[in-house]
């Protein structure tokens, strides 16, 4: 048999339902214990440990011990990007998608590893592009001069991002919207500042990002998010009374 890329090996690791559930749980960017991941996968802790060992050996996850606990996380943003792309492929076939009560909120706004995804994530990227705050360049997408000024006023240090080993701007296919959202160092910095400003919070134990009314309005105004998205009915916000 001709030896080629180890696609089958990686696919087999991801293809097991328990391991797929674990990987999707880690897609939120948080490090989780084996016990937490066992609950996500619906298996015993002993079975979870076996799955985690295989994922670690396949370099899809990494682990670190702190005190009495060992925490697991995705190996790098490339693994997160792969999982999001697979979700996009699954979304083409409705029979492969399991829906639930949380789906509308996940579609509205969620964490994709360390950047914003969902309707608002896509709209943020398209707003940045439409207002020419970012534009194609020789090395791919990059902030324009005006965009750099806007981002600096927003509280993002572009000099620090320029020294990051990660790509500054990277596109990630959004599985729910099936359009691109912004990843890379800039995408991560934008979401971090959104949280720091109190415009949104992450729902506990979930990838869902919930914006306040004021925070969503500020996001739309600052980055030129289209009216259609701005006026769409958001999921219930725990910030509001």
N, C-alpha and C positions, 0 to 999 in steps of 0.2 A: 504494500500500500504506500502511495506517495505521502511523504510527510510534509505538512504545510503548517500554517498558523494553528495554534492550539485552541481554535474556536470551540471545538466539541468539548474540550476539557472544561473551559470556562462556562459554557452553556450548561453542562451537566451540574456544575456547582450551583449555578443560579436556578436551574430548573426544578430542583426539589422544592415542594411547597413550603416546608418548614424553613429551609434556608432562604427562600425568596421572601418569606414574611419577616425574617430577621433582618435581611438586607434593607427591606423597605422601611422597617422601624428605624434603622440607622441612617436612612436617607434624610431624616430631620436634622442631622448634624450633631446631635447629642451622643455622648458616650454612654453605653448601657451595660449593666452587669449581665452575667449569664442567666441569673434568675429572671430578670426583666425580659430578656430575649426569649427565654423558655415560655413565658406567659404570652408573648407576642406570637410565638410559633404554635402554641397549643401542644407542647411536648413536655416531657419530664426534664428536670435539670440535667440529668445524666445524658439523655439523648441530645439536649442542646449543646452540651460540652463537646460531644462528638462532632456535631455539625460545625460548631465554631472552630474546632481544630482543623477541619477540612477547608473552611473558608480562609483561615489564616495561612495554611500551607499553600493555598491557591493565590495568596496575596491580594485577596479581595477585602480583607479586614486587617486591622492591627489591634494590639491590646497593650494595656499598661496597668501595672499594679500600683494601687495607692492604698496604703494601710492594709486593711483586711480584705479589700475587694479588688477584683480585676475588672477593668472596664474595656469594652470593645467599641470600636468605631470603624467607619469605612477607611480603607487604606489611603485614599486620596480623592480629590475632586473628579478624576477621570472615572472612577468606579461609580460615583454619583451620577455623572453624565450618562454613563452606559445604562444605568437603571432607568433614568428618565426617558431615554430613547426607547428602551424596551417597552415602557409604559405607553409611549406614543404609538408603537406598532400594535400593541394590544388594543388600544382605543379604536383602531380601524375596524375591529371586529367586535360588535356589541356582545357576542356570546362569550368573549374572553374577559369582559369587565364585570367585576362585582361591585354593585352600587350599594349605598347605605345612607342612613340619615345624615351623615357628615359630608356627603359628596358636594352639595351646593357650596358649603363653606370652603371645602378644599379647592373647588374650582374658582372661587372668588379670589382667595389669596392664601398662599402656603409657603413654607420654607422648602426650598430645593437645595439640600445640603447646607449652604450658607448664604443663599441669595433668594430674592423674592420671585415666586412663580405664581401661576394662575392668571385670572383675568387682569388683575392689577399689575402683576409682574410683566405681562406682555404689553399692557398699555403704557407702563413706565418706559420700557425700551422703545416703543414706537413714538412716544412723546419726545424722548431725548433725540431720536433720529429726525422727527418731523421739524423740531425747532433748531436742528443743526447744533445741538449741544455735543453730540458725537457724530463722527463722519468717517467714511472709509479713508484709509491712508495707505502708505507703502507697506506697513506692517499689520494691516488689518484695521479694525475699528479703533478709534482713539478720540478723546475729548478735543473739541475745537478750542480756540482761544476763549470764545464767549462761554463755552461749556465749562472750561476749567475755572473761570471766574464764578460761575453759578455754583459749581461743586464746592469751591473754596468757601463761598458764603454759607453753603449748607453745612460746612464743617468737615469736609474731606480734604486731607492733606495729600495733594497730588504728588509731591516730592517723595513722600513715604511710599505711596503706591508704585511709583516708578522704580523703586528699589526692590519691589517684591519679586520673588522668583516665578510667581504665577503670571500668566498672561493678563494684561490690564483689562481688556474687554474680550469677552468670549461669549458666543451665542450658544444657547441651550434650547433644544426643541421642547416646547411645553406639551406634555401628553394630553392635557385636558382641552387646551385651546387650539393645539396643533399649529401654533406659530411660535416664533422665537421669543425668548426672554433673555435678559442680560445676566451673564455669569462672570467669572473671572474676579480679579482683585477689586475692580470697581463695583461689580454687582454685590459682592460681599460687603464692601464699605458702605454702600447705599442702604442696605438692609440694617446694618449695625447702627447707622445714624438715625434711621426711622425709629428703631427701638429706643435709642438714647433720647430722642426728642419727645418720646411719649406719644407718638402718632399712632402707634399700634403695639400690641403685645402678642406673644405667642400663647396659644391655648395650652394649658398644662397637659402634658402627656400626649401631645398631638403636633402635627406639622402645620395645623391651621394658624394663620395670622389674622387677628381681628383688629381692624382699624377703628378708632373713634371717629365720629362724624367730623370733628374738627381736624383730626389728623388726615383723613382721606381727602377733605377739601384742600388742606394745605399741600398735600402730595400732588393733587391735580393742578393746582395753581402754580406750584414751583416748577413742575416738569412738563407742563402742557399735555396732561392726559385728556383724551377726547371726551366730549360731553356725554356721548353715548354710554361710556363706561362709568363716568362720574355719576350719572343720574340713575344707573342701574340699581335695583333693590339689593342692598347688602344683607348678609346674614345677621341675625341678632347679635348685638354688641354688648358684652358684659359691662363695659364702661358706662353705659347709658342707663338711666332710670326709666 
